[in-house]
């Protein structure tokens, strides 16, 4: 039985990041979101999740990163990365 199925993928606009903290009391991190995916759960609930790229041809859900806390948009005016 499937948990979630990707329905659609679109490129993320520049400036979107996943943020969180590495371990207990660890350093904060920002990971760029490369794609947004619309996923459908086996319960019929749809939601949007961020995907990040690792090397050539490999992407993963940023929500699966240890310490993930949420999404943040950082504009260039705010001193973006």
N, C-alpha and C positions, 0 to 999 in steps of 0.2 A: 504494500500500500504506500503510495507516495505521500510525502509530507507537504511539499510545495513544488509547484511547477512554474517555470518562467514562461510568461505569456508574451511579453514584449520587452525589448531592450532599446534604450536611447542613450546617446552620449550625454555626459554631465557637462554643464557649463563650467568654465574655468572658475576656480575659487571655492569649490565644494570639497570639504574634508570630513573624514571621520575623526573623532577625537576620543581620547581616553587616557588611562594611566596604566603604566606597566607595573603590575604587581602591587603589593601593599606599600604605599609611600614611594613608589617609583616615579620615574620621570613621566611627564605628560607627553603625549604624542599626537601628531596630526598626520593622517594618511590620505593622500588625494583620492577622491572618488572619480573613477574614469567613466563609469556607466551607471545608469539607473535602470533597475529591472522591476517590472510589474510582475508579481508572483501571485498565484492562486493556490490556496491551501486546500487540502482534502475536505475541509469543512466548508469550503465555498467562500472564504474570506480573502479578499484581494488587498495587497499592500505593496508599497514601493520600498525596495532595498537598494543600498549602494554596493557597487562592485569596484574592486581595485585590481590593477594589473600587477603581475609578478613575472617579469621576464617576457619572453615571446610566447604569445598564445595561451597564457595561463591567467585566469581571473579567479577571485574568491570574494565572498561576501564580507564586507567590512564588519558586519555585526558578529562575525565569528572570530574576530581578533580579540585576544585576551585583553581585558580591561576596557573594551569598547563602551563608550558612554552615550554617544549621540553623533549628530551631524552638525556641522558649522559651516557657514559661508563667510569667507574672509575676502573682502574686496581689496583691490590694489590701493585704494585710498586709505585703508586701515593698516597698511603695511603688510599686505598679503605675502605669502610664501612664494 
